[in-house]
């Protein structure tokens, strides 16, 4: 099945260039274009897309507004920002964009962004699919960590949080960080305690949350109880569910 894409940009030459580049990928199909945020949201609510390529600055609302609205939709498409302005990248990734392309960019760079979106989507879809008994690890409550020729079993209660690392994950313990050979989605399936996915890149043990601090963007930052008092972001998409879980 081909990947269904929506292009959102107020400038016709930019839309034409993106369509031209995307036509070079056999697995991609452009099935819509929008010139502003309002048009984009109408299309996104009426049709199913896998990826939306989104400009930042447009009349009548920004690409960030569109991405924020997507956070409240079930099964939203992956977002790749395509913009001439590099100064919004932090806000973009806070909204769980999979990539941020600064114009001008070429087919190679766009291809990497598409691969990232497709890989993320495949991993997420896999985690939601019905699992066979072989896919369900035994509930040992411990994660194996390689230490040279030895394998150390880390109790899940000792894990403060986990962070994504290109197909692997880091476990933050009280005074050390260790690399494990599982993706964050795999860890999420293996951990059976009070773990919550706060962000595409973070999985947090709620038993180790010390404080919840609102940030200036209207989301939350969690202060953990490890010796560094680590701070972990909560994306807008997950902040509402976390507040509900904690009765806030």
N, C-alpha and C positions, 0 to 999 in steps of 0.2 A: 504494500500500500504506500502511495506517495505521501510525503509530508505536506500538509495543507498550511499555506502561509498567507498572512495578511500584511500588507505594506501600509504604514501610516506616516505620511509626510505632507506638509502643506505646499511643497515645491514640486512642480511637475517634473523638472529635469532630474531631481533626486529620486523620485519614484521610478522614472524610466531607467535610470542607471541601476537601481536595485533590481528591477525586473530583468534587465539584461544580464546582470551577474547571476541571479537565481536561475535563469533559464539554462545556465551552464551545468546545473546539478540535476541529473536524471531523476533523483528521488524526491525532488521538490516541485510542488505545484503552487503557483500564485493564484489564489481564488478570490482575491478581493483587494481593493485599495480604498483608503480613506484620506481625506485632506485635512481633517481636524479631529479633535478629541470626541466631539459629539457623534460624528459619523462613525468613528472607530467603535464606540461603545454600542451603537445600534447594531453594527455588523457582528460584534463579538457576542452580543446577547441573542442573536438570531441564528448564527451558524457556528459550526464546530471547527476550530482551528487548532493546529498543533503548535505553531510558532507565530508570534506577531513581531514584526520589525518596526520599531517605534522611534520616531523623532522626539526630541525634547520640547523645543520651542515652537508652538503653533498657535494660531488665533483661537480664542474661545476655550482655552484650557491647554495644559501641558501634557507631554507624554507621561510625566510622573503621576499626573491625575488619573490617567487611563490605567497605569500599572497599579495604582492604589485601589481603584475600583475592581480590578481583576482579583485582588486579594480576597474579596468578599464573594467571588463566584466559585461554584463547585467545579473542580477539574479545569482550572484556567489554562490557557496556552502558555508555553514558555515565552519569556520576553527577552528580546535582543534589542538594546537601544542602538540606534544609528543616528549620530548627531555631530554637529560641527563644534559643540561645546564640551570641553573635557571636565568642566568644573562641577558636574552633577553626578559623577560616578558613585560617590559614597551613598547619596540618596537612592540611586538606581539599585545598587546591590542590597540596600536595606529593604527594598521592595522585591528582593529575590530574583532580580534579573540574572540571566545565565551568562550574559556578556554585555560589553559596552564598547561599541565601535565608534571611533572618532574619524569623521570624514577628512580627507579622502581615504578609502581603504580599498584593497584589491580582492580578487576572488579567493586567493589563498587565505587571507585573514577572515573573510566571510565564511569560508568553508570550515575553518576551525570553530567558529562560533556556532555554526549549524551542527557540527559534530557534538559539541558540548551540550547543546539543547537536546539533541536526539539521545545522547548517552544518559543525560539526567532523566529524561522522560522514560527511557527504557528501564532504568534502575528503579524509578518510582513505581512504574507499572508492575514490575516484577514483584515489588514488595507488597502490592495490593492484590496480586493474583492468588487464587486458592493454592495453598501449599500442599505438597504431598508429604507423607510421613517422613520421607528422607530429608525434606527441606526443613523440618522442624527439629532443631537440635534439642537434646535432652535438657531439662531444666536443672542444670547443675548449679546455676547461680555464680559461675566463675568463667573468666575469659582467659584462654591460653596466651601467654606472651613468651616469645623466644628470647632467650638470653644465651647467646652462643650455642652450645650443644644442648643446653638445658631448656626445658619448658616450665615456666613458672605460671601457676594458676592464680589469677587476681580475682579476689572476691568482688562481686558487683557492688557491694556496700561501700567498698573503698574507692570507687570511681566517682570523682567529683563531677566531671563532664567529659564528653568525647567530642573531638573535632575532626572534620573531614580532611583528608590529605591525599588527593588524587588516587582514589581507588583503595586507599588504606585509611586508617584512623589513628589519631593520637588519643591516648587515655590520660587525662590529668588526674593524678593522685594527689595526696596531700602535699608531698614535697618533691615529686618527680613527675616527668611526662614520658610515657612509653609508647612506642609504635607497635600496632598490631596489624595482622594481615587480613582484616575485615573492612569492607566499606561501611559507611555510617548506616546505610539501610540494613546491612547484614547484622550489625551490632544491635540495631533497634529490634530486630527479630529475636536476638539471642538474650537480651537483657530483660529480666522479668520483675525488676523492682519498680520504684517510682520514677521512671525515666520519661522525659518529655522532650519532644523535638521542638526546640525553640526557633529553629532557623534551618535552612537547607544545609548549613554547615555545622550545626551544633546539636548535641543530644545531652540533656542535663539531668542529673540525679536530683530530684526535687527535695530529697532528704538533706541535701547539702546546701540549699539556698538559705543565705543569711538575711539578705535584704532585697527588696524590689524597689528600684529607683526609676521614676518616670524620666524620660529624656525629652529634649526640646522638640523632637519630631512627633511626639504623642505616642511613642511606643515605650517599651520597658527595657531596663538593663538589670540583670540579676547579679548580685554580689554573692559570691560563693564563700564557703567557710574553710577553704584551704589556707595554707599559711601565707599565700600571696594576696588573699582576698580577690581572687580572679573575678573579672567582670565579663559577663556573657550577654550578647544581644538577643533580644526577642523580636522577630520580625512582626510587622503589622498583621500579617496573615495568621500568626499563631498567638498574638497577644490576647485576643479576645477569648480564645479557648483556655489559655492559661489563667486568666482572671476568673473564668467560670469554675475551673477546677479548684482554685484556691478560695472561692467564695467571695471575690472582691467585686 
